[in-house]
């Protein structure tokens, strides 16, 4: 099949912050993506992790032993056209007559850092085309599962880094028959895969993300992939950070992720966050003088559900050089029992979903995942006796999916009376963007 990358590629090389000039599309990277989507489709069929490992190893390969380890799937990539390299600065906001970089909210890890003398990481512009050939040396079942993993990758995934934020999105060119769905509906997707991939399984497949029981919302279709992508990306940005511009008519307090900077020189610029994390950190660090918290001191880290770690810093200097007594930099991690974790992939995928008629629809897919019942989120601190390592500070922890602390009324109305971040985001999306619910 012939594929085209229709949004920028970030990474995808064996080196960080780099684009591969030789292996523009690397077969090992493609294999890794396909393995992920195979698990998302089929992991729930296996009774335990050992059974899943044996099946996955037989199909996709493993480190060689006396019993072998070769994959039943051979992957060949032939690049036919290469998208241009983009080394331009990534602008998060319009500045000096220049527009913000399209998709900057997904591309921000590629920004340069003047203080560290780190240049902007290169990206590859849309337009890379390649021929992908898969050969399966196995049964008809093997071939059917590999075919569906490939379909899921093209539809929901992408190539390179931050594909969950829509980078490296793929589409099929030439003969799309059987490789793209005719519509973004549950019926069309069931026909496309030959099974209802969103049907909740009877068994939870351990700690891997899966499609069964996932939620998916879509917006309007557009001929332009970048428009569909930036629309979906904008949904997430607005929910997490607030809109760039507030409507001229006043809105009820707490209906946005941030409140406008009333009384400031730029009154329409979002200023005060309605999410609780910043206030919780101010309480913990005893830095409540410059910005009196509106949230109480009980720990709650709701945005951890979008992925960890969360690394940030407070703004201590105002636009007119005034100084604010704020906490320093911070990092949020998670743990379960005595096991520390520094990373947790986001279950949310926002992207342009390709359709057989050449259009793309804005898509938000929230994968199912299973976490330990005792999962907790908290601020990181240096580990005792090992200052170069970090651990979660037990005095700052909260249950993983806690949106609102006990006895507290949420400042962001979207969090009120919700069981978790997934419900809060999807309900907000439906109410504010009038998306179409594909599943559940």
N, C-alpha and C positions, 0 to 999 in steps of 0.2 A: 504494500500500500504506500501511497505517496502522501506525505504530511507536510504541513507548513506551520511554522511558529508565528502566531499572530499578535503576541504581546512581547514586550522586552524580555530577554534572557539575562538573568543575574546569576553568575557562578556557573556551575556545571563542569568545572575544571577540578583537577586533583589538588590545586592550590587555592587557598581562600582569597577572596577579593580579586579573582582573576577569571579571564575568559580564555578558553583553549583555542589557539589559532590553528592547531593541527587536527586534533579530534574535536571538531566543532560540535558534533553530536556523538557522545561516547556510548558505545554499546554496553559497557558495565553500568553506566548511569541508567540507561533504558531498562536494563534487567532489574535494577533496584526498584525503579518505579513500578514495573509490572509485578514484582513480588508483593509489594505493598497492596496493590489493588486486588491481587489474587486472594490475599488474606482477608481483605475487607469483604470479599464476596463469599469465601468458602470456609473461613476459619471456624465458624459456628457448627460445622458439620462434624467436628472432631471432639471426642470425649474429654481429652486432656492435652496439655502442652506437648507431651511426648508423641502422641499420635499425630498432632499437627506438624511437629518438626519432621517426623519421618515422611509424611506425605509431601511437605514443602521441599524437603531435601531431594526426594526422588524426582520431583518435577523441575525444580529450579537450580539444584546443585548445592553442594556443601564442600567444605575443606576435604581434600582427598584422604582416604584411609585405605586399609587393606581391602575393604569392601567396595572401593571406588568412591565416587562423589560427583561424577560428571552430570551436568544438567541434561535433561531430556529436550531442552529448548535451545536451539541455535539461533543467535541473533546477528543479523548483518545490517549495517547501516551504510548507505551511500549518499553523501551530501551532494546535492545538485546545485544549490544556490546558497550563498552565505549572506546573512543580514549585515548591514554596516555596523561598525563599532561606534559606540557613543561614549565619549569621555567627558561630556559637558557636566557642569555643576548641577546638582539636584536642588531645585528651589522648592521648598515646602510651601512658600506663600508668594503671591505676586510681589515684585520688588523692582523699583526703578524702571517702571514701564514694561517689565518682563512678566509674562504669565508664570504661574507655578508649573513645575514639571508634571506632565500628565502621569498619574499613578505614583506621585511622590510619596504617598502614605505607605505604599508597598516597597518603594525603592530607598527609603531613608537609611537602611544599613550601609548603603553604598556611598553615603555622603563623605566628603573629605573632612579632615579635622586639622584646622590651621595650627592649633597649639601643639599638636603631636606631629606636625609636618606630614600628615597622611593624605595622599591625593584621593580624589574621587575615584571610586572603583569603576572600571569600565563595564558597560552593558552592551548587549547586542540588540540592535533594533529589530523590529518585526521583519519577516521576509525570508528567514532561513527555510529552505525546502530540502527534504531528504526522503529517500526511498528506504522503507523499513521492511525487511524480510525475516519472517520467523519460520523455522522448520521444527516440527515436533516429532521426536522419535518415540512415540508412545501410542497409547490406545486412543480410540475416538473420544473417550471422556477427557483424556489429557488435552486433546486438541480443542475441544469445546470450552474447557476451563481457561486455557491460554487465550483463546479468541475473546472470551468475555473479559478477561483481565486487560487485554489490549483495548477493548471498547471502553472500559471504565477509565483507563488511563487517559485516553483521548478526550473523553467526555468531561471527567471531573478533575483530572490531574494536569500535569504540565512538565516541562523540562527545566532543569536547573534549580536554583534556590528560590525559596518563598513562593512556590507554586500554590500554596494554600491561600495566598493573597493575590492569585491571578497571574503571576509572572510565568512566562514560558508556556502560555496556553497554546494548544494545538488545534488544528482543523485538518480535515481530509480534503485533498484536491484531486481532481480527476474523477474516477468512479467512486462515488460515495455509497453506493448500494450496499447495505448491510453494515456499514461502518459509522453511520450517524443516524440518530433517530429522526423521524419525520416531524415530531412535535415534542414540546416539553410538558408532557402529561404523563401521569402514571401508567395509563393504558399504553401509550406509545412506547414508553421505556420498558414495560413488561414484554411487549412484542419484540423490541429491539434486543433484549438480553435473553429472551426465551424463558424467563422466570421473573417473578416479582422480587426484585433485589431489595426492596424496602420492607418486605414482610418481616415482622419481628421474629427472630429465631426462638426455638424452645430452650436453647442452651446458650449461655453467655461464654463467648470464646476468649476467656482470660483477659489480658491487658492490651490486646490489639484493637485498634479502631475497626468498626465494621459498618456495613451499609444497612443490614437488617434492623429496622426500627429507627433508622436515621430520619431526619426532617429535611425537606428541601422546599424552598420558596423560589419563584422566578418572577422576573419583571417582564417588560415589553421586549419584543424582538427588535433587533436593529441590524442593518447591513454592515455596520462598522464594529469590528471586534473591540477596538479600544473604547468606544463609547459605552458598550455593554459592560466592559470590564470596569471602567472608572465609575460607572453608576453603582455597580455592586460593591466596589471598594468604598465608595462614598457612604453607603448604608452603614458599614462597620465604623467608619471614621466618625460619622455623626452620632452614632449611639455611644461610642467611647469618649468622644471629645467635644461634641457639640458642633453645630453648623458653623461654617466660616462666616456667614452673614445672617443676621437675624432679620426676620420680616419687619417691615416698617410699622405694622400694627402690633401693639403689645400683646404678648402671650402670657398665659398663666405661669406663675413662678413654679419652677420644678419640672416643667414639661420638657426641658432640654438637659443634656448632659452638663452644660455649663450655663451660667447666667451672664448676660451682657455686662460690660464694665460701666455700669451707670455712674455718672459723675466724673468719668475719666475723659481724657482728651479724645480718645477713640471709643465713643460710647457703644458702637455696634460690635466691637471686638469682644469675643467671649473672655470672661475673666475668672469668675468664681466657679470652681468645680462642684457639681452636685453629687459626685461620687465620694465615698467616705475615706478612701485610702489616704489622701494628703492630710486630712484632719487627724486620722488615727496616728500617723507618724508624728505629727506635731505634739500630740499628747504624750506619746512614748518618749520622745526626745526632749520634752519639756520646753517646747518652743511655740508657745501659744500667744505671745505678746503682739507680734506684728499682724497676724491674721487670727483673731479669736475663732476657734473651731465652732462649727455648727453641728458637728457630730460628737457623740460621746466617746469616752476613752476605750470602750470595749472593742477588741480587735474584730475587724471584718475586712476581707480582701476580695471583693466580688470579681474584679476584673482578672484575677488569676485564672479564671475559667477560660480565658481567651488564649492561654499559653504562658509558660514560664521558661526562664526567669523574666521578671519585669525589673529593668534597671532604669533609674531616673535620678534627677536632681532637682532641687527647688531653686526658683529664681530669687536671688537675694538682692538684686539690683534693679531698681525701677527704671522706667523710660526717661525720667528726669533726674537720674543718678541718685535717687533716694535709696537708702539701705534698709533691707528687711532682715530681721533676726529669724532665720529659717533653718531647718535641719539641713545637713549636708546631703551627699549622695546616698542612695539606698538601693537595695536589691531584695526582691521577693523571691523565695524559693518554696519548696514543699518537702514534706517528709511523711512517711507512713511507719508508725512504730518507731524503731530505732534506725530505720534506713533513711538516709538523706538522699535527696534528688535535687539536681540543679536545673534540669530541663523537663519540660512537658509540652509536647506539640499541641497546637490548637486543634480542637475538633471542628472548627468552622473553616469552611472553604468558600471564598467569594471570588467569582470569576465570570468570564464570558463563556457560556455553554454553547457549543456549535451545533447547528441543526442541518439536516440534509438539504434544505433549500438555499443554503449559503448565508443564512442569517445567524445572529448570535443573540442569546437572551441572558440578561443579568441573572445570576444564580447565587443563592446562599444555601450551602449544603452543610448541615450540622451532623457529623458522624456520631454514631453511638460509641461509647467507650466505657470501660469498667475500671474504677479505682478502688483501692482498699477502703474499707469502712472507716478506718482511722486516719485517712489522709488529712493533713493539716497544712495550711499555708502560714508563713511568717517571714519576718525580716531576717536576712542573713547577717551573721557576725563572724569574726575570725574564730577558728576552732582553738580551744584551749590547748596550749602546748604546740600548736601547729599554725602559726600566724599566717602562713601562705595558703591555708585551706579555710573553707567556710562551712558553716552549719547554720541551721535554722535556730534562732533564739527562742527557747521554749516560753519565754515570758511574753512573746508577741504573737503566738499562734491562734488561729481560728479554724473551725471546720472548713474543709476545702470549698464547699459551695455555699457558704453563708453569704447572703446578700445584704442583710440588715442585722445589726446587733440587737440583742434583747433589750426591750424597752425603748427602742429608737424608731422614730418615724423617718422613712427615707426622704432625702431631699430631692432625689430624682424619682419622679412618680412612676417611671417604667419598672422600678424594682418592687413596688408595693404589691403585697399579697402574691408573690411569685415563689414557686418551689425551687427555682434555680436559675442560673444565668441563661441556659438554653431557652426556657420558657419566657423569660423577660425579654430577650432579644427578639425572638420570633413573634411574640405578641406585639411588641413595639413595631416591628417591621410590617406586619399585616395592617396595623392601625394607621401608621403614618405614611407608608409607601404603597399601600393597596396592592401588595404582591399577591400572586396566585400560589396557593398551597398545593404542591404536587404530592407530598407525603409528609406525615402519615395520613 
